[in-house]
Amino acid sequence: MAILTSEKMEKDALEMGASMMALSARTAPKTRGIDSVKTLILTGKDLEQLALAMEKKFKEKSTELSTFKRDADNVRNSSAVLLIGVLRDPKRIELPFNCGACGYKSCKNLLAAGKREGEDFTGPICIFQAIDLGIALGSAVKLAGELNIDNRMMYTIGAAAKKLRLLDSDLIIGIPLSVTGKNPYFDRP
């Protein structure tokens, strides 16, 4: 007979849930039918490295955003973090939409302008890449909700993950994950 403690079951279930969320982000509908979404899951000691990078970002910001420090504590109290990101470049440059939502007249003009590093992310970004990121995030957190995994999308996690170069992406959002009696990502100071 095997005895499975709640701690072991919850840890295993959460890690499987994080993998399933990454799968959900991967299979989410993509603009132009082209997938460019990247995912990565952090657990264990990697969470502390990420939390430290978030606190460092707090000190580097041009405006005082205490959310970086607060969210770093959320990461420390999480069992895992799922990162989801995209690159900035337009898809199918050989057959561009030239929508102008990026602020340039054409997709080629966007590419010719080159990347510009902001405080947290690289831009300008193709709107279709941003749409894909939003759909992937929505798909992932929807599944987390169905699996009863506490979660919250966090810009601050993505900014620190980008600084650490954890994911080959220009725009990243992080989703901390927890299984506790009460969702720790809401009702925060």
Helices and strands as residue ranges (DSSP letters): H 6-27, G 31-33, E 38-43, H 45-60, H 67-76, E 80-86, H 107-113, E 116-117, E 122-123, H 127-146, E 150-151, H 155-163, E 171-178
